Amino acid sequence: MEQFDEIVSRLNTDSVKWDAISQTYRRNDLLPLWVADMDFPAPHGVTTAFQNYLQKGIFGYSTVPDSLYRSVIDWEERRHHVTLTKDHILFTSGVLASLSLAIQAFTAPGDAVLIHDPVYPPFGAIVESNERQLIRSPLNKTADHFEMDLQDMEEKIVSNKIKAMILCNPHNPGGRVWTKEELKQLSELCLTYDVFLFSDEIHQDIVFSGHDFTSMQTIDPALSRLLITFTSATKTFNLAAIKNSMVFIKDHDLKSRFTKQLEKNQHQGINTFGLLGTQAAYETGEEWLNELLVYLEENVLEVITFFTKHLPDVKVMKPEGTYLIWLDFSAYTDDDRLLEKKLIEKGRVVLNPGISFGPSGHCHMRLNVACPRSVLKEGLLRIQRAFS
């Protein structure tokens, strides 16, 4: 696992995570533990596939090969017990773009769309930019994880005539890997009230020991008429720039409606590097991923141990998956802007402000642990310095 300890400089590479800091905060001395990509090189098999393609020197239009479909089908079956056929799979340029297409295809302006709170900020932005009504259901926060408030969700579905819901599984920012029983209850809600369910499962592969990822596709065959699932190899293998994702739709009518929206937006063309990278990752990257999961889990333990010892008043939500940790700083301040300012100006470290994930993120921060351990340790010391 020494490969994950190697520090690869990403400065001056037009990296959002590293280079956008100077534009956002007008400083060049900040350590980024924020944007959700990893500071690890992709698997060797992926870079080899890119190099072989580059050597040909011709970059014309590409079709989607059957071998790519097979790699996706095999991966989903082997890792997640999801059974797919070629007809169930569509390729798009990204999960967020696909979510926007789904909102356009299955809801109308003014329709209400439900999301959790807190949750990945672009969910709310997509709903509102498409002129739909955004409804949030706060998650219940226990001692160490989030739980869905099914009663609150049902009340809001009924009172707001919810047309669709966006689910984050595993959950960003809390790292919750929803259980099969929880997802079954959610499925029953959607079936009872005819609510379309758009399930973002991009973190499906990053799940820690003692927990099992369950795709919504495995819950109830009856849900297929309402379910669209989104995922990608990009989060798993640190390939965000290749712009490729998969949309899984098993219902023929649902797929037809989504495909028509795809064509309306001329959104069916995929970057060839996305096709190549996805297939190479699924065919050659499994050992790399297994080692990555061990390394990430050790990084999570490093964070928990550090805060327990040095900043025990910070409440750390131990993630069950993802490489993101939800931190509660409410013991130190009741001011979100002051919290971010203290970390920036005194700690010289950048985390994602919790308030951007919804009102429930008040006085929280999201920490990204997908970096070499030496970088993580430096970041933790900077957080301690901010509150010393």
Secondary structure as a PSIPRED ss2 file (coil, helix, strand):
# PSIPRED VFORMAT (PSIPRED V4.0)

   1 M C   1.000  0.000  0.000
   2 E H   0.000  1.000  0.000
   3 Q H   0.000  1.000  0.000
   4 F H   0.000  1.000  0.000
   5 D C   1.000  0.000  0.000
   6 E C   1.000  0.000  0.000
   7 I C   1.000  0.000  0.000
   8 V C   1.000  0.000  0.000
   9 S C   1.000  0.000  0.000
  10 R C   1.000  0.000  0.000
  11 L C   1.000  0.000  0.000
  12 N C   1.000  0.000  0.000
  13 T C   1.000  0.000  0.000
  14 D C   1.000  0.000  0.000
  15 S C   1.000  0.000  0.000
  16 V H   0.000  1.000  0.000
  17 K H   0.000  1.000  0.000
  18 W H   0.000  1.000  0.000
  19 D H   0.000  1.000  0.000
  20 A H   0.000  1.000  0.000
  21 I H   0.000  1.000  0.000
  22 S H   0.000  1.000  0.000
  23 Q H   0.000  1.000  0.000
  24 T H   0.000  1.000  0.000
  25 Y H   0.000  1.000  0.000
  26 R C   1.000  0.000  0.000
  27 R C   1.000  0.000  0.000
  28 N C   1.000  0.000  0.000
  29 D C   1.000  0.000  0.000
  30 L C   1.000  0.000  0.000
  31 L E   0.000  0.000  1.000
  32 P E   0.000  0.000  1.000
  33 L C   1.000  0.000  0.000
  34 W C   1.000  0.000  0.000
  35 V C   1.000  0.000  0.000
  36 A C   1.000  0.000  0.000
  37 D C   1.000  0.000  0.000
  38 M C   1.000  0.000  0.000
  39 D C   1.000  0.000  0.000
  40 F C   1.000  0.000  0.000
  41 P C   1.000  0.000  0.000
  42 A C   1.000  0.000  0.000
  43 P C   1.000  0.000  0.000
  44 H H   0.000  1.000  0.000
  45 G H   0.000  1.000  0.000
  46 V H   0.000  1.000  0.000
  47 T H   0.000  1.000  0.000
  48 T H   0.000  1.000  0.000
  49 A H   0.000  1.000  0.000
  50 F H   0.000  1.000  0.000
  51 Q H   0.000  1.000  0.000
  52 N H   0.000  1.000  0.000
  53 Y H   0.000  1.000  0.000
  54 L H   0.000  1.000  0.000
  55 Q H   0.000  1.000  0.000
  56 K H   0.000  1.000  0.000
  57 G C   1.000  0.000  0.000
  58 I C   1.000  0.000  0.000
  59 F C   1.000  0.000  0.000
  60 G C   1.000  0.000  0.000
  61 Y C   1.000  0.000  0.000
  62 S C   1.000  0.000  0.000
  63 T C   1.000  0.000  0.000
  64 V C   1.000  0.000  0.000
  65 P C   1.000  0.000  0.000
  66 D H   0.000  1.000  0.000
  67 S H   0.000  1.000  0.000
  68 L H   0.000  1.000  0.000
  69 Y H   0.000  1.000  0.000
  70 R H   0.000  1.000  0.000
  71 S H   0.000  1.000  0.000
  72 V H   0.000  1.000  0.000
  73 I H   0.000  1.000  0.000
  74 D H   0.000  1.000  0.000
  75 W H   0.000  1.000  0.000
  76 E H   0.000  1.000  0.000
  77 E H   0.000  1.000  0.000
  78 R H   0.000  1.000  0.000
  79 R H   0.000  1.000  0.000
  80 H H   0.000  1.000  0.000
  81 H C   1.000  0.000  0.000
  82 V C   1.000  0.000  0.000
  83 T C   1.000  0.000  0.000
  84 L C   1.000  0.000  0.000
  85 T C   1.000  0.000  0.000
  86 K H   0.000  1.000  0.000
  87 D H   0.000  1.000  0.000
  88 H H   0.000  1.000  0.000
  89 I E   0.000  0.000  1.000
  90 L E   0.000  0.000  1.000
  91 F E   0.000  0.000  1.000
  92 T E   0.000  0.000  1.000
  93 S C   1.000  0.000  0.000
  94 G C   1.000  0.000  0.000
  95 V H   0.000  1.000  0.000
  96 L H   0.000  1.000  0.000
  97 A H   0.000  1.000  0.000
  98 S H   0.000  1.000  0.000
  99 L H   0.000  1.000  0.000
 100 S H   0.000  1.000  0.000
 101 L H   0.000  1.000  0.000
 102 A H   0.000  1.000  0.000
 103 I H   0.000  1.000  0.000
 104 Q H   0.000  1.000  0.000
 105 A H   0.000  1.000  0.000
 106 F H   0.000  1.000  0.000
 107 T C   1.000  0.000  0.000
 108 A C   1.000  0.000  0.000
 109 P C   1.000  0.000  0.000
 110 G C   1.000  0.000  0.000
 111 D C   1.000  0.000  0.000
 112 A E   0.000  0.000  1.000
 113 V E   0.000  0.000  1.000
 114 L E   0.000  0.000  1.000
 115 I E   0.000  0.000  1.000
 116 H E   0.000  0.000  1.000
 117 D E   0.000  0.000  1.000
 118 P C   1.000  0.000  0.000
 119 V C   1.000  0.000  0.000
 120 Y C   1.000  0.000  0.000
 121 P H   0.000  1.000  0.000
 122 P H   0.000  1.000  0.000
 123 F H   0.000  1.000  0.000
 124 G H   0.000  1.000  0.000
 125 A H   0.000  1.000  0.000
 126 I H   0.000  1.000  0.000
 127 V H   0.000  1.000  0.000
 128 E H   0.000  1.000  0.000
 129 S H   0.000  1.000  0.000
 130 N C   1.000  0.000  0.000
 131 E C   1.000  0.000  0.000
 132 R C   1.000  0.000  0.000
 133 Q E   0.000  0.000  1.000
 134 L E   0.000  0.000  1.000
 135 I E   0.000  0.000  1.000
 136 R E   0.000  0.000  1.000
 137 S E   0.000  0.000  1.000
 138 P E   0.000  0.000  1.000
 139 L C   1.000  0.000  0.000
 140 N E   0.000  0.000  1.000
 141 K E   0.000  0.000  1.000
 142 T C   1.000  0.000  0.000
 143 A C   1.000  0.000  0.000
 144 D C   1.000  0.000  0.000
 145 H C   1.000  0.000  0.000
 146 F E   0.000  0.000  1.000
 147 E E   0.000  0.000  1.000
 148 M C   1.000  0.000  0.000
 149 D C   1.000  0.000  0.000
 150 L H   0.000  1.000  0.000
 151 Q H   0.000  1.000  0.000
 152 D H   0.000  1.000  0.000
 153 M H   0.000  1.000  0.000
 154 E H   0.000  1.000  0.000
 155 E H   0.000  1.000  0.000
 156 K H   0.000  1.000  0.000
 157 I H   0.000  1.000  0.000
 158 V H   0.000  1.000  0.000
 159 S H   0.000  1.000  0.000
 160 N H   0.000  1.000  0.000
 161 K C   1.000  0.000  0.000
 162 I E   0.000  0.000  1.000
 163 K E   0.000  0.000  1.000
 164 A E   0.000  0.000  1.000
 165 M E   0.000  0.000  1.000
 166 I E   0.000  0.000  1.000
 167 L E   0.000  0.000  1.000
 168 C E   0.000  0.000  1.000
 169 N C   1.000  0.000  0.000
 170 P C   1.000  0.000  0.000
 171 H C   1.000  0.000  0.000
 172 N C   1.000  0.000  0.000
 173 P C   1.000  0.000  0.000
 174 G C   1.000  0.000  0.000
 175 G C   1.000  0.000  0.000
 176 R C   1.000  0.000  0.000
 177 V C   1.000  0.000  0.000
 178 W C   1.000  0.000  0.000
 179 T C   1.000  0.000  0.000
 180 K H   0.000  1.000  0.000
 181 E H   0.000  1.000  0.000
 182 E H   0.000  1.000  0.000
 183 L H   0.000  1.000  0.000
 184 K H   0.000  1.000  0.000
 185 Q H   0.000  1.000  0.000
 186 L H   0.000  1.000  0.000
 187 S H   0.000  1.000  0.000
 188 E H   0.000  1.000  0.000
 189 L H   0.000  1.000  0.000
 190 C H   0.000  1.000  0.000
 191 L H   0.000  1.000  0.000
 192 T H   0.000  1.000  0.000
 193 Y H   0.000  1.000  0.000
 194 D C   1.000  0.000  0.000
 195 V C   1.000  0.000  0.000
 196 F E   0.000  0.000  1.000
 197 L E   0.000  0.000  1.000
 198 F E   0.000  0.000  1.000
 199 S E   0.000  0.000  1.000
 200 D E   0.000  0.000  1.000
 201 E C   1.000  0.000  0.000
 202 I C   1.000  0.000  0.000
 203 H C   1.000  0.000  0.000
 204 Q C   1.000  0.000  0.000
 205 D C   1.000  0.000  0.000
 206 I C   1.000  0.000  0.000
 207 V E   0.000  0.000  1.000
 208 F C   1.000  0.000  0.000
 209 S C   1.000  0.000  0.000
 210 G C   1.000  0.000  0.000
 211 H C   1.000  0.000  0.000
 212 D C   1.000  0.000  0.000
 213 F C   1.000  0.000  0.000
 214 T C   1.000  0.000  0.000
 215 S C   1.000  0.000  0.000
 216 M H   0.000  1.000  0.000
 217 Q H   0.000  1.000  0.000
 218 T H   0.000  1.000  0.000
 219 I C   1.000  0.000  0.000
 220 D C   1.000  0.000  0.000
 221 P H   0.000  1.000  0.000
 222 A H   0.000  1.000  0.000
 223 L H   0.000  1.000  0.000
 224 S H   0.000  1.000  0.000
 225 R H   0.000  1.000  0.000
 226 L C   1.000  0.000  0.000
 227 L E   0.000  0.000  1.000
 228 I E   0.000  0.000  1.000
 229 T E   0.000  0.000  1.000
 230 F E   0.000  0.000  1.000
 231 T E   0.000  0.000  1.000
 232 S C   1.000  0.000  0.000
 233 A C   1.000  0.000  0.000
 234 T H   0.000  1.000  0.000
 235 K H   0.000  1.000  0.000
 236 T H   0.000  1.000  0.000
 237 F H   0.000  1.000  0.000
 238 N C   1.000  0.000  0.000
 239 L C   1.000  0.000  0.000
 240 A H   0.000  1.000  0.000
 241 A H   0.000  1.000  0.000
 242 I H   0.000  1.000  0.000
 243 K C   1.000  0.000  0.000
 244 N C   1.000  0.000  0.000
 245 S E   0.000  0.000  1.000
 246 M E   0.000  0.000  1.000
 247 V E   0.000  0.000  1.000
 248 F E   0.000  0.000  1.000
 249 I C   1.000  0.000  0.000
 250 K C   1.000  0.000  0.000
 251 D C   1.000  0.000  0.000
 252 H H   0.000  1.000  0.000
 253 D H   0.000  1.000  0.000
 254 L H   0.000  1.000  0.000
 255 K H   0.000  1.000  0.000
 256 S H   0.000  1.000  0.000
 257 R H   0.000  1.000  0.000
 258 F H   0.000  1.000  0.000
 259 T H   0.000  1.000  0.000
 260 K H   0.000  1.000  0.000
 261 Q H   0.000  1.000  0.000
 262 L H   0.000  1.000  0.000
 263 E H   0.000  1.000  0.000
 264 K H   0.000  1.000  0.000
 265 N C   1.000  0.000  0.000
 266 Q C   1.000  0.000  0.000
 267 H C   1.000  0.000  0.000
 268 Q C   1.000  0.000  0.000
 269 G C   1.000  0.000  0.000
 270 I C   1.000  0.000  0.000
 271 N C   1.000  0.000  0.000
 272 T H   0.000  1.000  0.000
 273 F H   0.000  1.000  0.000
 274 G H   0.000  1.000  0.000
 275 L H   0.000  1.000  0.000
 276 L H   0.000  1.000  0.000
 277 G H   0.000  1.000  0.000
 278 T H   0.000  1.000  0.000
 279 Q H   0.000  1.000  0.000
 280 A H   0.000  1.000  0.000
 281 A H   0.000  1.000  0.000
 282 Y H   0.000  1.000  0.000
 283 E H   0.000  1.000  0.000
 284 T H   0.000  1.000  0.000
 285 G C   1.000  0.000  0.000
 286 E H   0.000  1.000  0.000
 287 E H   0.000  1.000  0.000
 288 W H   0.000  1.000  0.000
 289 L H   0.000  1.000  0.000
 290 N H   0.000  1.000  0.000
 291 E H   0.000  1.000  0.000
 292 L H   0.000  1.000  0.000
 293 L H   0.000  1.000  0.000
 294 V H   0.000  1.000  0.000
 295 Y H   0.000  1.000  0.000
 296 L H   0.000  1.000  0.000
 297 E H   0.000  1.000  0.000
 298 E H   0.000  1.000  0.000
 299 N H   0.000  1.000  0.000
 300 V H   0.000  1.000  0.000
 301 L H   0.000  1.000  0.000
 302 E H   0.000  1.000  0.000
 303 V H   0.000  1.000  0.000
 304 I H   0.000  1.000  0.000
 305 T H   0.000  1.000  0.000
 306 F H   0.000  1.000  0.000
 307 F H   0.000  1.000  0.000
 308 T H   0.000  1.000  0.000
 309 K H   0.000  1.000  0.000
 310 H H   0.000  1.000  0.000
 311 L C   1.000  0.000  0.000
 312 P C   1.000  0.000  0.000
 313 D C   1.000  0.000  0.000
 314 V C   1.000  0.000  0.000
 315 K E   0.000  0.000  1.000
 316 V E   0.000  0.000  1.000
 317 M E   0.000  0.000  1.000
 318 K C   1.000  0.000  0.000
 319 P C   1.000  0.000  0.000
 320 E C   1.000  0.000  0.000
 321 G E   0.000  0.000  1.000
 322 T C   1.000  0.000  0.000
 323 Y C   1.000  0.000  0.000
 324 L E   0.000  0.000  1.000
 325 I E   0.000  0.000  1.000
 326 W E   0.000  0.000  1.000
 327 L E   0.000  0.000  1.000
 328 D E   0.000  0.000  1.000
 329 F C   1.000  0.000  0.000
 330 S C   1.000  0.000  0.000
 331 A C   1.000  0.000  0.000
 332 Y C   1.000  0.000  0.000
 333 T C   1.000  0.000  0.000
 334 D C   1.000  0.000  0.000
 335 D C   1.000  0.000  0.000
 336 D H   0.000  1.000  0.000
 337 R H   0.000  1.000  0.000
 338 L H   0.000  1.000  0.000
 339 L H   0.000  1.000  0.000
 340 E H   0.000  1.000  0.000
 341 K H   0.000  1.000  0.000
 342 K H   0.000  1.000  0.000
 343 L H   0.000  1.000  0.000
 344 I H   0.000  1.000  0.000
 345 E H   0.000  1.000  0.000
 346 K H   0.000  1.000  0.000
 347 G H   0.000  1.000  0.000
 348 R C   1.000  0.000  0.000
 349 V E   0.000  0.000  1.000
 350 V E   0.000  0.000  1.000
 351 L C   1.000  0.000  0.000
 352 N E   0.000  0.000  1.000
 353 P E   0.000  0.000  1.000
 354 G H   0.000  1.000  0.000
 355 I H   0.000  1.000  0.000
 356 S H   0.000  1.000  0.000
 357 F H   0.000  1.000  0.000
 358 G C   1.000  0.000  0.000
 359 P H   0.000  1.000  0.000
 360 S H   0.000  1.000  0.000
 361 G H   0.000  1.000  0.000
 362 H C   1.000  0.000  0.000
 363 C C   1.000  0.000  0.000
 364 H E   0.000  0.000  1.000
 365 M E   0.000  0.000  1.000
 366 R E   0.000  0.000  1.000
 367 L E   0.000  0.000  1.000
 368 N E   0.000  0.000  1.000
 369 V C   1.000  0.000  0.000
 370 A C   1.000  0.000  0.000
 371 C C   1.000  0.000  0.000
 372 P C   1.000  0.000  0.000
 373 R H   0.000  1.000  0.000
 374 S H   0.000  1.000  0.000
 375 V H   0.000  1.000  0.000
 376 L H   0.000  1.000  0.000
 377 K H   0.000  1.000  0.000
 378 E H   0.000  1.000  0.000
 379 G H   0.000  1.000  0.000
 380 L H   0.000  1.000  0.000
 381 L H   0.000  1.000  0.000
 382 R H   0.000  1.000  0.000
 383 I H   0.000  1.000  0.000
 384 Q H   0.000  1.000  0.000
 385 R H   0.000  1.000  0.000
 386 A H   0.000  1.000  0.000
 387 F C   1.000  0.000  0.000
 388 S C   1.000  0.000  0.000
